[in-house]
Amino acid sequence: MLSFLPPMPSEVMETLKTKFKQRRKALGYTQPELASRSGVSLGSLKRFERFGQISLESFLKLALVLECLEEFGALCAEEEVMPDSMEDLL
């Protein structure tokens, strides 16, 4: 069934934890190695990969090491308002 509703936070969390785990493995990092490189405790990393629960700061530290931090800079960015006419532009 197609849904036109935005995903629920729990669905986004599930997607993110899965993508981060896949990215970690693609880069060849073990959990202890990623924890060490990021400064995030191994327990926090394991909890994130299993349940999706992590602090924002730890999440961003992992994103930095996994080379995807820049993607989060666009979140909640103000959309540029386009002029409706040439008069508005001038």
GINOR-V74426 format. One record per helix or strand. SS is the DSSP state (A for helix, B for strand). FROM is the first residue (numbers start at 0). LEN is the number of residues. If there is no record, write none. Layout:
SS & FROM & LEN
SS & FROM & LEN
//
This chain:
A & 8 & 18
A & 30 & 8
A & 41 & 10
A & 55 & 10
A & 68 & 6
A & 85 & 4
//
